[in-house]
Amino acid sequence: SKPINVAALMALFDQEKFQLGDPVQKFLPAFRGDGREGVTVRHLLTHTSGLPDQLQENNALRRRQARLAEFVEQTIRTPLGFAPGSRYQYSSMGILLAARIGELLSGMDMLALVERNVFRPLGMDHSAQGLGRFRLEDMVPCQTEGAAPESGSGDPQAKEWDWNSPYWRKLGVPWGGTHASAPDVGRILAEFLRTGCLAG
């Protein structure tokens, strides 16, 4: 999900809609204070922003089936774990804010942006950000007993919001909400190889 969503965003970079060194605050004015002014788009994309992987409130947000905008609002207010650029820490929330910037720059939601900038140009006809035109029954289950804590860990109470739930599948989060067939995954990987993105 992350490489596909970042590819959709980078199509806007190619159109000179933003620079990697732009401060996040330029696009998200509420992202300020406590060192946030130093966070750039590059930091979001390279897991060096200081933002966490998951929000502390992640399970509570999912339990009440929060919209993606609520995840963004919480992330904007989340304290940084370190000074931007000083460390690497895997950050799904950094990718979330990068995707939000893509939405603001393009005037469309990320589900449509990924469709327009990635799936259509590459002929990925069996892919969607979220469920798209597909049905839940078309998808392979991905939640297993004892899975990641942030996805319910097999807790039967989490069935309404775990990775297999209609809520989560439709939401299309940029850090884990992309659905693609195996041949379509091959298409995006081939494109990355062709352009040198997977070199080295």
Phi, psi and chi 1 to 4 in degrees:
 res  aa     phi    psi   chi1   chi2   chi3   chi4
   1 SER       -  -45.1  -62.2      -      -      -
   2 LYS   -61.9  -50.7  -66.8 -179.8 -176.4   74.1
   3 PRO   -60.4  -35.8  -22.1   31.4      -      -
   4 ILE   -68.7  -43.3  -73.0  172.6      -      -
   5 ASN   -68.1  -38.1  -81.5 -100.0      -      -
   6 VAL   -66.8  -37.6  169.3      -      -      -
   7 ALA   -60.0  -40.9      -      -      -      -
   8 ALA   -62.4  -41.5      -      -      -      -
   9 LEU   -66.4  -42.2  174.5   67.0      -      -
  10 MET   -67.7  -20.2  -68.4  -52.6  -72.7      -
  11 ALA   -62.5  -32.8      -      -      -      -
  12 LEU   -72.9  -33.1  -58.3  176.9      -      -
  13 PHE   -62.0  -43.4  173.0   81.4      -      -
  14 ASP   -60.3  -28.2  -70.0  -17.3      -      -
  15 GLN   -87.2    6.3  -63.8  164.9   21.8      -
  16 GLU    62.6   35.1  -59.3 -176.9   -8.8      -
  17 LYS   -80.9  -19.7  -62.6  -81.3  180.0   85.5
  18 PHE  -158.0  167.1   71.5   94.3      -      -
  19 GLN  -116.2  150.5  -63.2  -60.9  -46.7      -
  20 LEU   -63.1  -28.3  -66.8  173.5      -      -
  21 GLY   -84.4    0.1      -      -      -      -
  22 ASP   -63.7  135.6  -74.9  -17.7      -      -
  23 PRO   -67.9  142.5   15.7  -20.5      -      -
  24 VAL   -57.7  -35.6  171.9      -      -      -
  25 GLN   -58.4  -26.3 -172.5  179.9   90.2      -
  26 LYS   -59.1  -34.2  174.8  178.7  178.1 -179.6
  27 PHE  -102.5  -28.9  -50.2  102.8      -      -
  28 LEU  -123.6   81.8  -58.9  169.0      -      -
  29 PRO   -55.9  -27.1  -21.9   31.3      -      -
  30 ALA   -72.8  -12.5      -      -      -      -
  31 PHE   -82.4   80.2 -168.7   72.5      -      -
  32 ARG  -146.2  161.6   60.4  176.5   59.2 -112.7
  33 GLY    86.2  155.2      -      -      -      -
  34 ASP    54.7   38.9  -62.1  -37.7      -      -
  35 GLY    87.3   -2.8      -      -      -      -
  36 ARG   -64.7  -25.5  -69.3 -179.9 -175.6   85.6
  37 GLU   -60.0  -24.2  -67.6   84.5   -5.5      -
  38 GLY   -85.4   -4.8      -      -      -      -
  39 VAL   -81.8  126.7  178.9      -      -      -
  40 THR  -108.3  170.0   64.9      -      -      -
  41 VAL   -59.3  -40.2  175.8      -      -      -
  42 ARG   -56.2  -42.7 -175.3 -170.8  -49.0  -85.5
  43 HIS   -60.2  -41.5  -69.2  134.4      -      -
  44 LEU   -60.8  -41.5  -63.2  179.4      -      -
  45 LEU   -79.3  -18.7  -61.3  176.6      -      -
  46 THR  -111.6   13.3   57.2      -      -      -
  47 HIS    59.7   38.0  -56.2  -82.0      -      -
  48 THR  -125.5   20.4   57.4      -      -      -
  49 SER   -80.5  -23.5   66.2      -      -      -
  50 GLY    95.8   -6.7      -      -      -      -
  51 LEU   -76.6  151.3  -72.2  167.7      -      -
  52 PRO   -76.6  169.3   30.9  -36.4      -      -
  53 ASP   -67.4  -55.5  179.4   32.7      -      -
  54 GLN  -122.7  153.6  -59.9  -67.8  -25.8      -
  55 LEU   -72.8  148.3  -66.0  170.9      -      -
  56 GLN   -58.9  -33.0 -126.2  178.5  -12.9      -
  57 GLU   -89.8   12.1  -54.2   83.7   -0.1      -
  58 ASN   -51.6  -53.9 -179.4   52.7      -      -
  59 ASN   -63.8  -38.1  -77.7   11.3      -      -
  60 ALA   -65.0  -41.0      -      -      -      -
  61 LEU   -62.9  -44.3  -73.1  164.9      -      -
  62 ARG   -68.2  -38.9  -70.0  172.3   72.7  149.8
  63 ARG   -58.8  -39.2 -161.2  171.2  -71.1  116.3
  64 ARG   -94.8   13.4   60.1 -175.2  172.9   79.4
  65 GLN    53.7   53.2  -58.1 -167.6    7.1      -
  66 ALA   -65.6  151.0      -      -      -      -
  67 ARG   -75.8  162.5  -65.0  173.9  -53.4  112.3
  68 LEU   -60.0  -33.0 -154.6   50.8      -      -
  69 ALA   -59.4  -32.6      -      -      -      -
  70 GLU   -70.9  -35.9  -67.3 -175.7   62.0      -
  71 PHE   -62.5  -40.7  -76.5   86.0      -      -
  72 VAL   -62.6  -48.4  170.4      -      -      -
  73 GLU   -58.1  -43.4  -71.1  164.1   18.2      -
  74 GLN   -65.3  -40.4  -67.5  -83.2    0.4      -
  75 THR   -65.2  -40.3  -57.9      -      -      -
  76 ILE   -59.0  -32.9  -74.5  172.1      -      -
  77 ARG   -93.3   -5.7  -65.8 -166.0  -57.5  -91.9
  78 THR   -72.7  130.3  -64.2      -      -      -
  79 PRO   -62.8  144.3  -18.1   29.0      -      -
  80 LEU   -74.3  142.7  -59.4 -178.4      -      -
  81 GLY   -83.3  -16.8      -      -      -      -
  82 PHE  -164.4  166.5   52.4   86.0      -      -
  83 ALA   -64.6  136.2      -      -      -      -
  84 PRO   -53.9  131.9  -21.8   29.2      -      -
  85 GLY    84.5   -6.3      -      -      -      -
  86 SER   -87.0  -17.4   67.2      -      -      -
  87 ARG  -151.2  166.6  -80.6 -179.7   43.2 -160.7
  88 TYR  -108.1  131.7  171.2   91.1      -      -
  89 GLN  -149.8  119.9  177.0 -179.5  -66.0      -
  90 TYR   -49.2  128.8 -166.9   79.1      -      -
  91 SER  -140.8   96.9  175.1      -      -      -
  92 SER   -62.9  -32.7  -65.3      -      -      -
  93 MET   -72.1  -26.9  -64.2  -54.4   96.5      -
  94 GLY   -64.5  -43.2      -      -      -      -
  95 ILE   -64.5  -36.4  -60.6  -61.0      -      -
  96 LEU   -60.1  -47.2  170.0   61.7      -      -
  97 LEU   -67.6  -35.0  -69.2 -167.5      -      -
  98 ALA   -62.3  -42.0      -      -      -      -
  99 ALA   -64.2  -38.8      -      -      -      -
 100 ARG   -62.8  -39.4  178.4   61.4 -174.9  141.4
 101 ILE   -61.5  -40.8  -70.5  168.8      -      -
 102 GLY   -59.7  -39.7      -      -      -      -
 103 GLU   -63.3  -45.1  -69.6 -179.2  -29.7      -
 104 LEU   -65.5  -39.1  -66.7  168.2      -      -
 105 LEU   -73.1  -31.5  -69.1  172.8      -      -
 106 SER   -94.8  -21.0   66.7      -      -      -
 107 GLY    76.7   16.9      -      -      -      -
 108 MET  -137.9  159.5   58.8  179.4   65.3      -
 109 ASP   -73.9  163.5   67.6   30.8      -      -
 110 MET   -63.4  -31.0 -154.5   60.5 -170.8      -
 111 LEU   -60.6  -44.3  -76.7   67.8      -      -
 112 ALA   -73.2  -36.6      -      -      -      -
 113 LEU   -64.1  -43.1 -171.7   64.1      -      -
 114 VAL   -63.2  -41.7  168.0      -      -      -
 115 GLU   -60.1  -47.4  178.2   71.9   24.7      -
 116 ARG   -71.1  -43.0 -174.8 -170.7   75.8 -177.8
 117 ASN   -92.7  -17.3  -72.4   -4.9      -      -
 118 VAL  -123.6  -61.1  179.6      -      -      -
 119 PHE   -63.7  -49.4  -64.0  152.0      -      -
 120 ARG   -63.8  -50.6  -95.6 -169.6 -108.6  148.8
 121 PRO   -59.5  -31.1  -22.6   31.0      -      -
 122 LEU   -94.7    2.2  -65.2  179.9      -      -
 123 GLY    66.5   32.5      -      -      -      -
 124 MET   -86.0   77.0  -65.2  173.2   67.3      -
 125 ASP   -77.4  -12.0  -62.0  -31.3      -      -
 126 HIS  -114.9   42.0  -63.1   93.8      -      -
 127 SER  -137.4  153.6  -60.8      -      -      -
 128 ALA  -157.2  146.2      -      -      -      -
 129 GLN   -87.9  118.7 -173.4   64.8   24.8      -
 130 GLY    79.1 -157.3      -      -      -      -
 131 LEU   -84.2  -24.7  -86.5 -179.8      -      -
 132 GLY    55.2 -131.8      -      -      -      -
 133 ARG   -85.6    1.3   62.5 -168.0  172.1  -78.5
 134 PHE   -90.9  166.5  -57.4  105.1      -      -
 135 ARG  -104.1  156.0  -61.5  169.6  -54.9  149.6
 136 LEU   -55.9  -36.1 -168.5   62.4      -      -
 137 GLU   -65.9  -19.3  -61.3   75.6   38.8      -
 138 ASP   -77.4  -12.8  -62.2  -32.5      -      -
 139 MET   -96.8  146.8  -57.8  -59.7  153.7      -
 140 VAL   -81.0  132.0  175.4      -      -      -
 141 PRO   -60.8  143.2  -20.4   31.4      -      -
 142 CYS  -124.7  -11.0   57.7      -      -      -
 143 GLN   -83.3  130.9  179.6   76.1   33.1      -
 144 THR  -124.6  163.5   60.3      -      -      -
 145 GLU   -58.4  135.2  -76.6  -60.7  -45.0      -
 146 GLY    71.1   22.7      -      -      -      -
 147 ALA   -70.7 -173.2      -      -      -      -
 148 ALA   -53.3  141.3      -      -      -      -
 149 PRO   -54.6  -37.9  -24.1   31.8      -      -
 150 GLU   -73.0   -0.4   71.4  -88.3    9.3      -
 151 SER  -122.0   18.7   57.7      -      -      -
 152 GLY   105.9  -17.9      -      -      -      -
 153 SER    49.9   35.5  -63.4      -      -      -
 154 GLY    76.6    4.3      -      -      -      -
 155 ASP   -62.3  123.0  174.4   -1.0      -      -
 156 PRO   -59.7  -24.6   10.9  -18.2      -      -
 157 GLN   -70.6  -15.0  -60.8  -58.6  -45.9      -
 158 ALA   -89.9    1.6      -      -      -      -
 159 LYS   -57.9  -25.6  -64.8  -83.0 -173.9 -131.6
 160 GLU   -83.4   -9.3  -62.1  -58.6  -47.9      -
 161 TRP  -141.2    6.7   53.4  -91.3      -      -
 162 ASP   -76.0 -175.8   70.5   12.3      -      -
 163 TRP   -61.2  -23.9  -75.7  -26.3      -      -
 164 ASN   -91.8   -9.5  -69.5  -29.8      -      -
 165 SER   -68.7  149.9   67.1      -      -      -
 166 PRO   -55.8  -38.7  -24.4   32.3      -      -
 167 TYR   -56.7  -53.8  156.7   69.0      -      -
 168 TRP   -70.1  -38.5 -167.1 -109.1      -      -
 169 ARG   -64.3  -37.9  -67.1  -68.1 -174.9  119.3
 170 LYS   -76.3  -29.8  -71.6  176.9 -175.0  171.0
 171 LEU   -60.1  -39.5 -166.2   57.4      -      -
 172 GLY    68.4   45.3      -      -      -      -
 173 VAL   -62.0  142.9  -60.3      -      -      -
 174 PRO   -70.4   -9.9   19.1  -26.8      -      -
 175 TRP  -103.9    6.8   68.2   90.2      -      -
 176 GLY   171.8   34.2      -      -      -      -
 177 GLY  -126.9   22.3      -      -      -      -
 178 THR   -97.2  136.5  -50.6      -      -      -
 179 HIS  -115.1  134.5  -61.6   94.1      -      -
 180 ALA  -153.0  144.6      -      -      -      -
 181 SER   -74.3  162.4   67.0      -      -      -
 182 ALA   -59.2  -45.7      -      -      -      -
 183 PRO   -60.6  -35.2  -24.9   34.8      -      -
 184 ASP   -69.1  -37.2  -82.2    6.2      -      -
 185 VAL   -60.8  -40.0  171.1      -      -      -
 186 GLY   -60.2  -38.0      -      -      -      -
 187 ARG   -63.6  -45.2  -77.6 -172.7 -177.3   87.7
 188 ILE   -68.9  -37.4 -171.5   85.8      -      -
 189 LEU   -65.4  -40.4  -68.5  175.4      -      -
 190 ALA   -62.7  -38.0      -      -      -      -
 191 GLU   -66.9  -41.5 -177.2   64.7   14.5      -
 192 PHE   -61.7  -41.1  -76.4  153.6      -      -
 193 LEU   -65.6  -42.6  -77.0  170.7      -      -
 194 ARG   -60.5  -40.0 -173.8 -172.8   71.3   75.2
 195 THR   -90.2   -1.6   58.8      -      -      -
 196 GLY    85.2    7.5      -      -      -      -
 197 CYS   -68.0  -23.7  -68.8      -      -      -
 198 LEU  -106.8   11.4  -63.9 -179.1      -      -
 199 ALA   -67.9  150.8      -      -      -      -
 200 GLY    78.4      -      -      -      -      -
